[in-house]
Amino acid sequence: MRKRRYFFWALLVAATAVYADPGSTLLKQMGAELKSMRSLPTGTPTRVACPKDRSTLVGLPQQQVHSELADPDHIESDGSWSYFFTGPTPPGLRGGGFLQLTFGFNPKSRTVAHVSCHYAR
């Protein structure tokens, strides 16, 4: 009986490790892409599209967003965080078109409540 119980727990742990939450996977991919863009030489043009299914990000912990994407580029007065998906821009240059991904958080649960994405100029 004891061996069965250990086998069950080992199987459960293995199954949990294999299962990947779509929101966590998307956030991890976006974090890698953002890091890659920010390491480009200044002025390098970038092209990126808004994630198709942003709804998978809703419910993720705010701390997880910070862990994957680092500090936000801008924090709104309502506490939402914005990330600008672009490479480093030359000093004095503004805009040029880049993806802006904004996370709104539930203040009580500190989880993602909504996500918006658009191209900023």
C-alpha positions as CSV (number, residue, x, y, z in Angstrom):
1,M,0.0,0.0,0.0
2,R,2.8,2.4,0.9
3,K,4.5,1.8,-2.5
4,R,1.3,2.6,-4.3
5,R,0.9,5.9,-2.4
6,Y,4.5,6.9,-3.3
7,F,3.9,5.9,-6.9
8,F,0.7,8.0,-7.0
9,W,2.4,11.1,-5.6
10,A,5.4,10.6,-8.0
11,L,3.0,10.3,-10.9
12,L,1.1,13.4,-9.8
13,V,4.3,15.5,-9.5
14,A,5.4,14.4,-12.9
15,A,2.0,15.2,-14.5
16,T,2.1,18.6,-12.9
17,A,5.5,19.3,-14.2
18,V,4.5,18.4,-17.7
19,Y,1.4,20.5,-17.7
20,A,2.1,24.1,-18.7
21,D,-0.3,26.9,-18.1
22,P,-0.9,28.7,-21.4
23,G,-0.7,32.1,-19.7
24,S,2.6,31.3,-18.0
25,T,4.0,30.0,-21.3
26,L,2.9,33.1,-23.2
27,L,4.4,35.4,-20.5
28,K,7.7,33.5,-20.6
29,Q,7.9,33.9,-24.4
30,M,7.1,37.6,-24.2
31,G,9.8,38.0,-21.5
32,A,12.4,36.3,-23.7
33,E,11.3,38.5,-26.7
34,L,11.5,41.7,-24.6
35,K,14.9,40.8,-23.3
36,S,16.2,40.1,-26.8
37,M,14.8,43.4,-28.1
38,R,16.4,45.4,-25.3
39,S,19.8,43.8,-26.0
40,L,19.8,45.0,-29.7
41,P,22.1,47.9,-30.8
42,T,20.5,51.3,-30.4
43,G,18.2,52.2,-33.3
44,T,17.7,48.7,-34.6
45,P,14.2,48.4,-36.0
46,T,12.0,45.7,-34.4
47,R,8.8,44.1,-35.4
48,V,6.5,42.3,-33.0
49,A,2.7,41.6,-33.0
50,C,0.3,41.7,-30.1
51,P,-0.3,38.3,-28.6
52,K,-3.5,36.8,-30.1
53,D,-5.0,35.4,-27.0
54,R,-4.2,37.8,-24.2
55,S,-7.0,36.4,-22.1
56,T,-4.7,33.6,-21.0
57,L,-2.7,36.2,-19.1
58,V,-5.7,37.1,-16.9
59,G,-5.4,35.7,-13.4
60,L,-1.6,35.5,-13.4
61,P,0.0,36.9,-10.2
62,Q,1.5,40.4,-10.5
63,Q,4.8,39.0,-9.1
64,Q,5.0,36.5,-12.0
65,V,4.6,39.4,-14.5
66,H,7.4,41.2,-12.8
67,S,9.6,38.1,-12.7
68,E,9.2,37.4,-16.5
69,L,9.2,41.0,-17.8
70,A,11.2,42.9,-15.2
71,D,10.3,46.5,-14.2
72,P,7.6,48.1,-16.3
73,D,8.5,51.0,-18.6
74,H,5.6,53.0,-17.3
75,I,3.2,52.8,-14.3
76,E,-0.1,54.5,-14.7
77,S,-1.9,56.3,-11.8
78,D,-4.3,53.4,-11.6
79,G,-1.4,51.0,-10.9
80,S,-1.4,49.4,-14.4
81,W,2.0,48.5,-15.9
82,S,3.0,49.2,-19.5
83,Y,5.9,47.5,-21.4
84,F,7.2,48.9,-24.6
85,F,8.4,46.2,-27.0
86,T,11.1,48.0,-28.9
87,G,14.9,48.0,-29.0
88,P,16.8,50.9,-27.5
89,T,16.1,54.2,-29.3
90,P,18.6,56.9,-30.1
91,P,18.7,59.8,-27.6
92,G,16.1,62.5,-28.5
93,L,14.1,60.2,-30.8
94,R,10.5,59.7,-29.9
95,G,8.1,57.1,-31.2
96,G,8.5,55.3,-34.4
97,G,5.8,52.8,-33.7
98,F,6.2,50.0,-31.1
99,L,4.0,47.6,-29.3
100,Q,2.7,48.7,-25.9
101,L,1.4,45.9,-23.7
102,T,-0.4,47.1,-20.6
103,F,-1.4,45.0,-17.6
104,G,-4.2,46.1,-15.2
105,F,-4.2,44.4,-11.8
106,N,-6.9,43.6,-9.3
107,P,-5.7,45.5,-6.2
108,K,-7.0,42.9,-3.7
109,S,-5.7,39.7,-5.3
110,R,-2.7,41.3,-7.0
111,T,-3.5,39.3,-10.2
112,V,-3.9,40.4,-13.8
113,A,-7.4,41.7,-14.3
114,H,-7.1,42.8,-17.9
115,V,-4.5,43.2,-20.7
116,S,-4.5,45.6,-23.5
117,C,-2.1,45.8,-26.5
118,H,-1.7,48.5,-29.2
119,Y,0.8,50.2,-31.3
120,A,2.1,53.5,-29.8
121,R,3.6,56.3,-31.8
